[in-house]
Amino acid sequence: MDELFETPQGESVGKVSGRVERVVFETDRQLVEGDLTLPPAGYQSRFSDSLNRDTSEFVCLADASVTSLEDGGVSKRPFVVLGKRHIRVAYPYEG
């Protein structure tokens, strides 16, 4: 998958190649499901590699669904940044 990324001002920053994997994260209060972009193949292309990478404290997800574990309320978001230190359980979506 090649995506063309733009700045908020509409300037193109180029194409980024990658593959998208639907994933689920559970925190103490929420279940977060979304699309994670990974390298297409090879070095650090596994889902677990993205979580173990020391260069970032966050995971970026597109087309996300955030479900409250307290009341079951669901919020849809086009983009979510999740702090890795809040993640309790992570797995690929199987649905």
N, CA, C and O atoms as a GROMACS GRO file, in nm:
protein
  380
    1MET      N    1   0.084  -0.117   0.000
    1MET     CA    2   0.000   0.000   0.000
    1MET      C    3   0.089   0.124   0.000
    1MET      O    4   0.178   0.136   0.085
    2ASP      N    5   0.067   0.213  -0.092
    2ASP     CA    6   0.138   0.339  -0.098
    2ASP      C    7   0.040   0.450  -0.064
    2ASP      O    8  -0.066   0.460  -0.126
    3GLU      N    9   0.074   0.531   0.033
    3GLU     CA   10  -0.011   0.643   0.070
    3GLU      C   11   0.064   0.772   0.048
    3GLU      O   12   0.184   0.780   0.073
    4LEU      N   13  -0.007   0.875   0.000
    4LEU     CA   14   0.051   1.006  -0.016
    4LEU      C   15   0.014   1.088   0.107
    4LEU      O   16  -0.104   1.112   0.132
    5PHE      N   17   0.114   1.130   0.183
    5PHE     CA   18   0.089   1.204   0.305
    5PHE      C   19   0.106   1.353   0.279
    5PHE      O   20   0.193   1.395   0.202
    6GLU      N   21   0.021   1.433   0.343
    6GLU     CA   22   0.026   1.577   0.328
    6GLU      C   23   0.033   1.643   0.465
    6GLU      O   24  -0.015   1.589   0.564
    7THR      N   25   0.095   1.762   0.468
    7THR     CA   26   0.097   1.842   0.590
    7THR      C   27  -0.039   1.907   0.606
    7THR      O   28  -0.117   1.907   0.511
    8PRO      N   29  -0.071   1.963   0.724
    8PRO     CA   30  -0.199   2.032   0.742
    8PRO      C   31  -0.217   2.148   0.642
    8PRO      O   32  -0.330   2.189   0.615
    9GLN      N   33  -0.107   2.199   0.588
    9GLN     CA   34  -0.115   2.308   0.491
    9GLN      C   35  -0.136   2.255   0.349
    9GLN      O   36  -0.144   2.334   0.255
   10GLY      N   37  -0.147   2.123   0.332
   10GLY     CA   38  -0.172   2.064   0.202
   10GLY      C   39  -0.048   2.035   0.120
   10GLY      O   40  -0.059   2.001   0.002
   11GLU      N   41   0.071   2.048   0.180
   11GLU     CA   42   0.195   2.020   0.109
   11GLU      C   43   0.224   1.870   0.113
   11GLU      O   44   0.215   1.808   0.219
   12SER      N   45   0.258   1.813  -0.002
   12SER     CA   46   0.289   1.672  -0.010
   12SER      C   47   0.425   1.644   0.053
   12SER      O   48   0.522   1.715   0.028
   13VAL      N   49   0.430   1.539   0.137
   13VAL     CA   50   0.557   1.499   0.197
   13VAL      C   51   0.605   1.366   0.139
   13VAL      O   52   0.703   1.310   0.187
   14GLY      N   53   0.536   1.317   0.036
   14GLY     CA   54   0.582   1.198  -0.033
   14GLY      C   55   0.501   1.074  -0.002
   14GLY      O   56   0.412   1.074   0.083
   15LYS      N   57   0.534   0.969  -0.075
   15LYS     CA   58   0.466   0.842  -0.057
   15LYS      C   59   0.538   0.756   0.045
   15LYS      O   60   0.661   0.757   0.054
   16VAL      N   61   0.460   0.683   0.122
   16VAL     CA   62   0.515   0.592   0.221
   16VAL      C   63   0.458   0.454   0.192
   16VAL      O   64   0.336   0.437   0.186
   17SER      N   65   0.546   0.356   0.174
   17SER     CA   66   0.502   0.219   0.149
   17SER      C   67   0.485   0.146   0.280
   17SER      O   68   0.562   0.166   0.374
   18GLY      N   69   0.385   0.063   0.286
   18GLY     CA   70   0.363  -0.016   0.406
   18GLY      C   71   0.243  -0.106   0.388
   18GLY      O   72   0.173  -0.100   0.287
   19ARG      N   73   0.221  -0.187   0.486
   19ARG     CA   74   0.101  -0.271   0.487
   19ARG      C   75   0.023  -0.237   0.612
   19ARG      O   76   0.080  -0.198   0.714
   20VAL      N   77  -0.106  -0.252   0.603
   20VAL     CA   78  -0.193  -0.216   0.714
   20VAL      C   79  -0.245  -0.343   0.780
   20VAL      O   80  -0.292  -0.435   0.712
   21GLU      N   81  -0.237  -0.346   0.912
   21GLU     CA   82  -0.288  -0.458   0.989
   21GLU      C   83  -0.387  -0.405   1.091
   21GLU      O   84  -0.358  -0.309   1.163
   22ARG      N   85  -0.504  -0.467   1.097
   22ARG     CA   86  -0.605  -0.429   1.196
   22ARG      C   87  -0.563  -0.490   1.330
   22ARG      O   88  -0.534  -0.609   1.337
   23VAL      N   89  -0.558  -0.409   1.435
   23VAL     CA   90  -0.509  -0.454   1.565
   23VAL      C   91  -0.602  -0.408   1.676
   23VAL      O   92  -0.685  -0.318   1.658
   24VAL      N   93  -0.588  -0.471   1.792
   24VAL     CA   94  -0.668  -0.438   1.910
   24VAL      C   95  -0.574  -0.419   2.028
   24VAL      O   96  -0.483  -0.499   2.051
   25PHE      N   97  -0.599  -0.312   2.104
   25PHE     CA   98  -0.524  -0.285   2.226
   25PHE      C   99  -0.623  -0.269   2.340
   25PHE      O  100  -0.729  -0.208   2.324
   26GLU      N  101  -0.588  -0.325   2.456
   26GLU     CA  102  -0.670  -0.306   2.575
   26GLU      C  103  -0.588  -0.228   2.677
   26GLU      O  104  -0.474  -0.262   2.707
   27THR      N  105  -0.650  -0.121   2.729
   27THR     CA  106  -0.590  -0.045   2.838
   27THR      C  107  -0.672  -0.073   2.963
   27THR      O  108  -0.761  -0.159   2.960
   28ASP      N  109  -0.645  -0.004   3.071
   28ASP     CA  110  -0.723  -0.025   3.194
   28ASP      C  111  -0.869   0.013   3.176
   28ASP      O  112  -0.957  -0.044   3.241
   29ARG      N  113  -0.897   0.110   3.086
   29ARG     CA  114  -1.033   0.161   3.073
   29ARG      C  115  -1.095   0.150   2.934
   29ARG      O  116  -1.215   0.174   2.918
   30GLN      N  117  -1.015   0.113   2.833
   30GLN     CA  118  -1.066   0.115   2.697
   30GLN      C  119  -1.015  -0.003   2.614
   30GLN      O  120  -0.910  -0.060   2.641
   31LEU      N  121  -1.095  -0.037   2.514
   31LEU     CA  122  -1.056  -0.132   2.412
   31LEU      C  123  -1.043  -0.050   2.284
   31LEU      O  124  -1.140   0.011   2.239
   32VAL      N  125  -0.924  -0.050   2.225
   32VAL     CA  126  -0.897   0.034   2.109
   32VAL      C  127  -0.864  -0.056   1.990
   32VAL      O  128  -0.771  -0.137   1.996
   33GLU      N  129  -0.941  -0.043   1.884
   33GLU     CA  130  -0.922  -0.120   1.762
   33GLU      C  131  -0.892  -0.023   1.649
   33GLU      O  132  -0.959   0.080   1.635
   34GLY      N  133  -0.792  -0.054   1.567
   34GLY     CA  134  -0.761   0.035   1.457
   34GLY      C  135  -0.661  -0.024   1.360
   34GLY      O  136  -0.612  -0.136   1.379
   35ASP      N  137  -0.632   0.053   1.254
   35ASP     CA  138  -0.539   0.010   1.150
   35ASP      C  139  -0.399   0.063   1.181
   35ASP      O  140  -0.378   0.184   1.195
   36LEU      N  141  -0.305  -0.029   1.192
   36LEU     CA  142  -0.165   0.003   1.218
   36LEU      C  143  -0.086  -0.017   1.090
   36LEU      O  144  -0.092  -0.124   1.029
   37THR      N  145  -0.011   0.085   1.047
   37THR     CA  146   0.072   0.073   0.928
   37THR      C  147   0.209   0.020   0.967
   37THR      O  148   0.277   0.076   1.054
   38LEU      N  149   0.250  -0.088   0.901
   38LEU     CA  150   0.376  -0.155   0.928
   38LEU      C  151   0.461  -0.154   0.801
   38LEU      O  152   0.407  -0.138   0.692
   39PRO      N  153   0.594  -0.172   0.814
   39PRO     CA  154   0.676  -0.185   0.694
   39PRO      C  155   0.625  -0.303   0.610
   39PRO      O  156   0.572  -0.399   0.666
   40PRO      N  157   0.642  -0.297   0.477
   40PRO     CA  158   0.586  -0.402   0.390
   40PRO      C  159   0.642  -0.541   0.416
   40PRO      O  160   0.569  -0.639   0.405
   41ALA      N  161   0.769  -0.551   0.450
   41ALA     CA  162   0.831  -0.682   0.475
   41ALA      C  163   0.969  -0.660   0.533
   41ALA      O  164   1.022  -0.549   0.532
   42GLY      N  165   1.026  -0.769   0.584
   42GLY     CA  166   1.164  -0.762   0.632
   42GLY      C  167   1.177  -0.705   0.771
   42GLY      O  168   1.093  -0.727   0.858
   43TYR      N  169   1.286  -0.631   0.790
   43TYR     CA  170   1.325  -0.579   0.920
   43TYR      C  171   1.214  -0.499   0.987
   43TYR      O  172   1.161  -0.404   0.929
   44GLN      N  173   1.180  -0.538   1.107
   44GLN     CA  174   1.080  -0.472   1.192
   44GLN      C  175   0.943  -0.461   1.127
   44GLN      O  176   0.874  -0.360   1.143
   45SER      N  177   0.903  -0.566   1.053
   45SER     CA  178   0.774  -0.564   0.986
   45SER      C  179   0.664  -0.638   1.062
   45SER      O  180   0.549  -0.642   1.017
   46ARG      N  181   0.698  -0.696   1.176
   46ARG     CA  182   0.597  -0.768   1.254
   46ARG      C  183   0.524  -0.673   1.348
   46ARG      O  184   0.578  -0.570   1.387
   47PHE      N  185   0.403  -0.709   1.384
   47PHE     CA  186   0.322  -0.633   1.479
   47PHE      C  187   0.396  -0.616   1.611
   47PHE      O  188   0.399  -0.507   1.668
   48SER      N  189   0.457  -0.724   1.661
   48SER     CA  190   0.530  -0.718   1.788
   48SER      C  191   0.651  -0.624   1.779
   48SER      O  192   0.687  -0.561   1.878
   49ASP      N  193   0.712  -0.615   1.661
   49ASP     CA  194   0.826  -0.523   1.644
   49ASP      C  195   0.784  -0.379   1.667
   49ASP      O  196   0.859  -0.300   1.725
   50SER      N  197   0.664  -0.343   1.622
   50SER     CA  198   0.617  -0.205   1.640
   50SER      C  199   0.598  -0.172   1.788
   50SER      O  200   0.615  -0.057   1.828
   51LEU      N  201   0.563  -0.272   1.867
   51LEU     CA  202   0.544  -0.248   2.010
   51LEU      C  203   0.676  -0.244   2.086
   51LEU      O  204   0.689  -0.173   2.186
   52ASN      N  205   0.773  -0.320   2.039
   52ASN     CA  206   0.902  -0.328   2.107
   52ASN      C  207   1.001  -0.219   2.065
   52ASN      O  208   1.106  -0.204   2.127
   53ARG      N  209   0.968  -0.144   1.963
   53ARG     CA  210   1.058  -0.039   1.913
   53ARG      C  211   1.078   0.068   2.020
   53ARG      O  212   0.982   0.123   2.072
   54ASP      N  213   1.205   0.096   2.052
   54ASP     CA  214   1.238   0.195   2.155
   54ASP      C  215   1.231   0.339   2.106
   54ASP      O  216   1.236   0.432   2.187
   55THR      N  217   1.219   0.359   1.977
   55THR     CA  218   1.224   0.494   1.921
   55THR      C  219   1.095   0.573   1.938
   55THR      O  220   1.093   0.693   1.914
   56SER      N  221   0.988   0.507   1.980
   56SER     CA  222   0.861   0.577   1.998
   56SER      C  223   0.788   0.524   2.120
   56SER      O  224   0.787   0.404   2.147
   57GLU      N  225   0.726   0.616   2.193
   57GLU     CA  226   0.645   0.579   2.310
   57GLU      C  227   0.497   0.569   2.275
   57GLU      O  228   0.414   0.548   2.363
   58PHE      N  229   0.465   0.584   2.145
   58PHE     CA  230   0.326   0.588   2.103
   58PHE      C  231   0.301   0.494   1.986
   58PHE      O  232   0.394   0.459   1.912
   59VAL      N  233   0.175   0.454   1.970
   59VAL     CA  234   0.129   0.375   1.857
   59VAL      C  235   0.022   0.458   1.787
   59VAL      O  236  -0.072   0.506   1.851
   60CYS      N  237   0.036   0.475   1.656
   60CYS     CA  238  -0.059   0.554   1.578
   60CYS      C  239  -0.153   0.460   1.504
   60CYS      O  240  -0.109   0.368   1.435
   61LEU      N  241  -0.283   0.484   1.519
   61LEU     CA  242  -0.385   0.401   1.455
   61LEU      C  243  -0.480   0.487   1.372
   61LEU      O  244  -0.519   0.596   1.414
   62ALA      N  245  -0.515   0.438   1.255
   62ALA     CA  246  -0.614   0.504   1.170
   62ALA      C  247  -0.745   0.427   1.178
   62ALA      O  248  -0.747   0.309   1.213
   63ASP      N  249  -0.855   0.494   1.145
   63ASP     CA  250  -0.988   0.432   1.142
   63ASP      C  251  -1.013   0.355   1.272
   63ASP      O  252  -1.043   0.236   1.271
   64ALA      N  253  -1.002   0.426   1.382
   64ALA     CA  254  -1.006   0.363   1.514
   64ALA      C  255  -1.146   0.362   1.576
   64ALA      O  256  -1.230   0.448   1.548
   65SER      N  257  -1.167   0.262   1.658
   65SER     CA  258  -1.288   0.248   1.737
   65SER      C  259  -1.243   0.234   1.883
   65SER      O  260  -1.166   0.144   1.916
   66VAL      N  261  -1.292   0.323   1.969
   66VAL     CA  262  -1.253   0.322   2.110
   66VAL      C  263  -1.377   0.286   2.192
   66VAL      O  264  -1.476   0.359   2.192
   67THR      N  265  -1.371   0.174   2.262
   67THR     CA  266  -1.483   0.126   2.343
   67THR      C  267  -1.449   0.138   2.490
   67THR      O  268  -1.345   0.089   2.534
   68SER      N  269  -1.536   0.202   2.566
   68SER     CA  270  -1.518   0.215   2.710
   68SER      C  271  -1.546   0.081   2.777
   68SER      O  272  -1.649   0.019   2.752
   69LEU      N  273  -1.454   0.036   2.862
   69LEU     CA  274  -1.476  -0.088   2.935
   69LEU      C  275  -1.567  -0.066   3.055
   69LEU      O  276  -1.612  -0.162   3.118
   70GLU      N  277  -1.594   0.060   3.088
   70GLU     CA  278  -1.682   0.092   3.200
   70GLU      C  279  -1.830   0.089   3.160
   70GLU      O  280  -1.912   0.028   3.229
   71ASP      N  281  -1.864   0.157   3.048
   71ASP     CA  282  -2.006   0.166   3.011
   71ASP      C  283  -2.037   0.111   2.872
   71ASP      O  284  -2.154   0.112   2.831
   72GLY      N  285  -1.936   0.063   2.799
   72GLY     CA  286  -1.959   0.005   2.668
   72GLY      C  287  -1.977   0.106   2.556
   72GLY      O  288  -2.001   0.067   2.442
   73GLY      N  289  -1.967   0.235   2.587
   73GLY     CA  290  -1.981   0.339   2.485
   73GLY      C  291  -1.870   0.329   2.382
   73GLY      O  292  -1.755   0.301   2.415
   74VAL      N  293  -1.907   0.353   2.256
   74VAL     CA  294  -1.810   0.342   2.146
   74VAL      C  295  -1.794   0.478   2.079
   74VAL      O  296  -1.892   0.548   2.052
   75SER      N  297  -1.669   0.513   2.053
   75SER     CA  298  -1.636   0.637   1.983
   75SER      C  299  -1.552   0.602   1.861
   75SER      O  300  -1.451   0.532   1.874
   76LYS      N  301  -1.592   0.649   1.744
   76LYS     CA  302  -1.516   0.627   1.620
   76LYS      C  303  -1.428   0.748   1.596
   76LYS      O  304  -1.474   0.862   1.609
   77ARG      N  305  -1.302   0.726   1.561
   77ARG     CA  306  -1.205   0.833   1.536
   77ARG      C  307  -1.126   0.801   1.410
   77ARG      O  308  -1.090   0.685   1.389
   78PRO      N  309  -1.099   0.900   1.325
   78PRO     CA  310  -1.018   0.874   1.205
   78PRO      C  311  -0.871   0.847   1.238
   78PRO      O  312  -0.801   0.783   1.161
   79PHE      N  313  -0.825   0.898   1.355
   79PHE     CA  314  -0.685   0.882   1.392
   79PHE      C  315  -0.672   0.887   1.543
   79PHE      O  316  -0.732   0.973   1.609
   80VAL      N  317  -0.594   0.794   1.600
   80VAL     CA  318  -0.572   0.787   1.744
   80VAL      C  319  -0.423   0.763   1.769
   80VAL      O  320  -0.360   0.684   1.699
   81VAL      N  321  -0.369   0.831   1.868
   81VAL     CA  322  -0.232   0.806   1.914
   81VAL      C  323  -0.244   0.748   2.055
   81VAL      O  324  -0.297   0.813   2.145
   82LEU      N  325  -0.194   0.628   2.074
   82LEU     CA  326  -0.207   0.556   2.200
   82LEU      C  327  -0.070   0.544   2.267
   82LEU      O  328   0.025   0.497   2.205
   83GLY      N  329  -0.061   0.585   2.392
   83GLY     CA  330   0.063   0.573   2.468
   83GLY      C  331   0.091   0.427   2.501
   83GLY      O  332   0.007   0.359   2.560
   84LYS      N  333   0.209   0.379   2.463
   84LYS     CA  334   0.244   0.239   2.486
   84LYS      C  335   0.240   0.200   2.633
   84LYS      O  336   0.209   0.085   2.665
   85ARG      N  337   0.270   0.293   2.722
   85ARG     CA  338   0.272   0.258   2.865
   85ARG      C  339   0.133   0.225   2.920
   85ARG      O  340   0.121   0.170   3.029
   86HIS      N  341   0.028   0.260   2.844
   86HIS     CA  342  -0.109   0.231   2.887
   86HIS      C  343  -0.160   0.096   2.836
   86HIS      O  344  -0.263   0.047   2.881
   87ILE      N  345  -0.087   0.036   2.743
   87ILE     CA  346  -0.132  -0.089   2.682
   87ILE      C  347  -0.111  -0.205   2.779
   87ILE      O  348  -0.002  -0.225   2.831
   88ARG      N  349  -0.218  -0.282   2.802
   88ARG     CA  350  -0.212  -0.401   2.888
   88ARG      C  351  -0.211  -0.529   2.805
   88ARG      O  352  -0.142  -0.625   2.838
   89VAL      N  353  -0.289  -0.529   2.695
   89VAL     CA  354  -0.301  -0.646   2.607
   89VAL      C  355  -0.304  -0.594   2.463
   89VAL      O  356  -0.368  -0.493   2.435
   90ALA      N  357  -0.235  -0.664   2.372
   90ALA     CA  358  -0.234  -0.625   2.231
   90ALA      C  359  -0.238  -0.752   2.146
   90ALA      O  360  -0.170  -0.850   2.175
   91TYR      N  361  -0.319  -0.748   2.039
   91TYR     CA  362  -0.327  -0.862   1.950
   91TYR      C  363  -0.384  -0.821   1.814
   91TYR      O  364  -0.456  -0.722   1.805
   92PRO      N  365  -0.352  -0.897   1.709
   92PRO     CA  366  -0.411  -0.870   1.577
   92PRO      C  367  -0.561  -0.896   1.582
   92PRO      O  368  -0.607  -0.987   1.651
   93TYR      N  369  -0.635  -0.817   1.510
   93TYR     CA  370  -0.780  -0.833   1.502
   93TYR      C  371  -0.814  -0.959   1.425
   93TYR      O  372  -0.756  -0.985   1.319
   94GLU      N  373  -0.906  -1.037   1.476
   94GLU     CA  374  -0.950  -1.159   1.408
   94GLU      C  375  -1.102  -1.153   1.393
   94GLU      O  376  -1.175  -1.205   1.477
   95GLY      N  377  -1.147  -1.090   1.288
   95GLY     CA  378  -1.291  -1.076   1.273
   95GLY      C  379  -1.342  -1.080   1.140
   95GLY      O  380  -1.463  -1.068   1.121
   0.00000   0.00000   0.00000
